[in-house]
Amino acid sequence: MANLRIIDYELEGVTEWMTIEGDNAFKDIGDGWPKYKEVISEFVPNKRVAIQAGGYCGIFPRCLSMMFDTVYTFEPDPLNFRCLVYNNTDTNVIMMQAALGNMHQMISMNYQHPNNAGMKNVVRQDNSIIPMLCVDDLNLKRCDLIMLDTEGFEYQALLGAENTIDKYRPLISVEDTNEAIDNLLAPYGYSKITTVYRDTIYGI
């Protein structure tokens, strides 16, 4: 089992963060936040509710919590989730140890890279114990942002969010885009409006 450690790293006024020993992705992800903040500030006029997955060690949920009234974050991996909870102390962050998809079932996580704790993707196995939920399960009264970094599972997560997308037309950010996502979002009036590092941003 990997060890957790505290590091000194300044981001949005926070100077102490919990990380996973041997994980080299934390600073890279944190350094990328200012550009995401710029895009969100420009394209999300009402910052009430944000949905974010995967939560990783909690960098984006913590930063989003300073912009939005409420943040729902999903992180299925147990070790990442422990860091996420430690790094998010504000009561407007609702943390769920679950994956996002388009059905209700138990899943497992496949470890893709030993030095990047965020690179874990969803697999279905008979002995799986981690729940998969849908965005639409939340039955939200509003939604202004859906931000997905789910290692290739973005399309399934969007399928599980179609009612929410249809109602509220949130800004949508996905790490791994493809033609299927383009075709899914086009009937709702979405098109690609910009990119941030590896992520594609869809808006109306």
C-alpha positions as CSV (number, residue, x, y, z in Angstrom):
1,M,0.0,0.0,0.0
2,A,1.3,3.4,-1.0
3,N,2.0,5.9,1.8
4,L,0.4,9.3,2.0
5,R,2.5,12.5,2.7
6,I,2.0,16.2,3.3
7,I,3.7,18.5,0.8
8,D,4.2,22.3,0.7
9,Y,2.6,23.6,-2.4
10,E,0.8,26.9,-2.9
11,L,-2.4,27.0,-4.9
12,E,-5.3,29.4,-4.5
13,G,-4.0,30.4,-1.0
14,V,-3.8,26.8,0.2
15,T,-0.2,25.9,1.1
16,E,-0.4,22.3,2.5
17,W,-1.7,19.3,0.5
18,M,-2.0,15.6,1.1
19,T,-0.5,13.5,-1.7
20,I,0.4,9.9,-2.5
21,E,4.0,8.8,-2.1
22,G,5.6,8.3,-5.6
23,D,2.9,10.1,-7.4
24,N,4.5,12.6,-9.8
25,A,1.3,14.1,-11.3
26,F,0.2,16.3,-8.5
27,K,2.2,19.5,-9.3
28,D,1.5,19.1,-13.0
29,I,-2.3,19.1,-12.4
30,G,-2.1,21.9,-9.8
31,D,0.0,24.1,-12.2
32,G,-2.7,23.6,-14.9
33,W,-5.5,25.0,-12.7
34,P,-5.1,28.8,-13.5
35,K,-5.9,28.2,-17.2
36,Y,-9.1,26.2,-16.3
37,K,-10.0,29.0,-13.9
38,E,-9.8,31.5,-16.8
39,V,-12.0,29.4,-19.0
40,I,-14.6,28.8,-16.3
41,S,-14.6,32.5,-15.4
42,E,-15.2,33.4,-19.0
43,F,-17.8,30.8,-20.0
44,V,-19.8,30.1,-16.8
45,P,-21.8,33.1,-15.8
46,N,-23.7,31.5,-12.9
47,K,-21.4,29.6,-10.6
48,R,-23.8,27.7,-8.5
49,V,-23.3,23.9,-9.0
50,A,-20.3,22.1,-10.5
51,I,-19.9,18.4,-11.0
52,Q,-16.3,17.1,-11.2
53,A,-14.9,13.6,-11.7
54,G,-12.4,12.0,-11.2
55,G,-11.6,13.8,-8.1
56,Y,-8.0,12.5,-7.9
57,C,-6.4,14.0,-4.7
58,G,-8.9,16.8,-4.5
59,I,-7.1,19.7,-6.3
60,F,-9.9,20.7,-8.7
61,P,-12.7,20.2,-6.2
62,R,-10.9,22.4,-3.7
63,C,-10.3,25.1,-6.3
64,L,-13.8,24.8,-7.7
65,S,-15.2,25.2,-4.2
66,M,-13.8,28.8,-4.2
67,M,-15.8,29.6,-7.3
68,F,-19.1,27.6,-7.0
69,D,-21.7,27.5,-4.3
70,T,-21.7,23.6,-4.4
71,V,-19.3,21.1,-5.9
72,Y,-20.1,17.4,-6.3
73,T,-16.9,15.4,-6.8
74,F,-16.5,11.7,-7.6
75,E,-13.4,9.6,-7.1
76,P,-13.7,5.8,-7.1
77,D,-10.1,4.9,-6.1
78,P,-9.8,4.5,-2.3
79,L,-6.4,6.0,-1.8
80,N,-7.1,9.0,-4.0
81,F,-10.3,9.5,-2.1
82,R,-8.5,9.6,1.2
83,C,-6.4,12.5,-0.1
84,L,-9.4,14.2,-1.6
85,V,-11.2,14.2,1.8
86,Y,-8.1,15.5,3.6
87,N,-7.6,18.3,1.0
88,N,-11.3,19.4,1.0
89,T,-12.5,20.7,4.3
90,D,-15.2,23.1,3.1
91,T,-18.8,22.0,3.6
92,N,-19.8,23.0,0.0
93,V,-17.8,20.1,-1.4
94,I,-19.9,16.9,-1.6
95,M,-17.5,13.9,-1.9
96,M,-18.5,10.5,-3.3
97,Q,-16.3,7.5,-3.5
98,A,-17.9,6.3,-6.7
99,A,-17.4,6.3,-10.4
100,L,-19.6,8.1,-12.9
101,G,-21.2,6.2,-15.8
102,N,-24.5,5.4,-17.5
103,M,-25.6,2.4,-15.4
104,H,-25.8,1.2,-11.8
105,Q,-23.3,-1.5,-11.1
106,M,-20.1,-2.3,-9.1
107,I,-16.7,-1.6,-10.8
108,S,-13.0,-1.9,-10.1
109,M,-10.1,0.3,-10.9
110,N,-7.3,-0.7,-13.3
111,Y,-3.9,0.9,-12.4
112,Q,-2.3,2.2,-15.6
113,H,0.8,4.1,-14.5
114,P,2.9,3.6,-11.3
115,N,3.9,7.2,-11.1
116,N,0.5,8.8,-11.8
117,A,-2.1,8.0,-9.2
118,G,-4.8,9.6,-11.3
119,M,-4.3,7.2,-14.3
120,K,-6.7,4.5,-13.3
121,N,-9.6,3.4,-15.4
122,V,-12.9,1.7,-14.8
123,V,-13.1,-2.1,-15.3
124,R,-16.0,-4.5,-14.7
125,Q,-15.2,-7.6,-12.7
126,D,-17.3,-10.2,-10.8
127,N,-15.7,-9.2,-7.4
128,S,-16.0,-5.4,-7.9
129,I,-17.0,-3.4,-4.8
130,I,-16.9,0.3,-6.0
131,P,-20.3,1.7,-7.0
132,M,-21.0,3.4,-10.3
133,L,-23.6,6.2,-10.3
134,C,-25.1,8.6,-12.9
135,V,-25.1,12.3,-12.8
136,D,-28.9,12.2,-13.4
137,D,-29.2,10.3,-10.0
138,L,-28.5,13.6,-8.3
139,N,-31.7,15.2,-9.6
140,L,-30.1,18.6,-9.4
141,K,-32.1,21.8,-9.3
142,R,-29.3,23.5,-11.3
143,C,-26.0,22.6,-12.9
144,D,-23.5,25.0,-14.4
145,L,-20.4,22.9,-15.0
146,I,-19.6,19.2,-15.7
147,M,-15.9,18.6,-15.6
148,L,-14.8,15.0,-16.4
149,D,-11.3,13.5,-16.2
150,T,-12.2,9.8,-16.2
151,E,-9.6,8.2,-18.3
152,G,-11.6,7.4,-21.3
153,F,-14.9,6.9,-19.5
154,E,-16.2,10.4,-20.3
155,Y,-18.7,9.2,-23.0
156,Q,-20.4,6.9,-20.5
157,A,-20.5,9.5,-17.9
158,L,-22.2,12.0,-20.3
159,L,-24.7,9.3,-21.2
160,G,-25.6,9.2,-17.6
161,A,-26.0,12.9,-17.5
162,E,-28.3,13.5,-20.5
163,N,-31.3,14.7,-18.4
164,T,-29.1,17.1,-16.5
165,I,-27.5,18.4,-19.7
166,D,-30.9,18.8,-21.4
167,K,-32.3,20.8,-18.5
168,Y,-29.4,23.1,-17.7
169,R,-26.9,23.2,-20.6
170,P,-23.8,23.4,-18.4
171,L,-20.3,24.0,-19.7
172,I,-18.7,20.6,-20.3
173,S,-15.0,19.7,-20.0
174,V,-13.8,16.3,-21.0
175,E,-10.2,15.0,-21.1
176,D,-10.7,12.3,-23.7
177,T,-13.0,13.5,-26.5
178,N,-14.0,11.7,-29.6
179,E,-16.6,11.7,-32.4
180,A,-19.1,9.9,-30.2
181,I,-19.0,12.7,-27.7
182,D,-19.4,15.3,-30.5
183,N,-22.5,13.4,-31.8
184,L,-23.9,13.0,-28.3
185,L,-23.7,16.7,-27.4
186,A,-24.5,18.3,-30.8
187,P,-28.3,17.8,-30.5
188,Y,-28.3,19.8,-27.3
189,G,-26.6,22.7,-29.2
190,Y,-23.0,22.1,-28.1
191,S,-19.8,22.7,-30.0
192,K,-16.1,22.7,-29.1
193,I,-15.3,26.2,-27.9
194,T,-11.7,25.9,-26.7
195,T,-9.1,23.5,-25.3
196,V,-7.2,23.5,-22.0
197,Y,-4.1,21.3,-22.0
198,R,-5.5,17.8,-22.8
199,D,-9.1,18.8,-22.2
200,T,-11.8,19.8,-24.7
201,I,-14.4,22.4,-23.6
202,Y,-17.9,22.2,-25.0
203,G,-20.4,25.1,-24.7
204,I,-23.6,26.4,-26.3
